[in-house]
Amino acid sequence: MKSPQTDEIKDFLLPRKQHASRNRIGSHRRKEWIDAINQLYKKITDELLAESKAQKFVTVSRVDKK
């Protein structure tokens, strides 16, 4: 016997799954997005934080994430 909660969970999750599959990011768009993020990161670390880094007030590091 199926519980009513099972239907509620299904009704809750199904639209989110469908929405996620429609919004997949293509490889070209993903590369553009990553390039833009890298440019922003470079601007922040090389320009905005340059003086603070030189004075050793801050350190900057990156960790790759999949």
Secondary structure, 3 states (H helix, E strand, C coil): CCCHHHHHHHHHHHHHHHHHHHCCCCHHHHHHHHHHHHHHHHHHHHHHCHHHHHCCCCCCCCCCCC
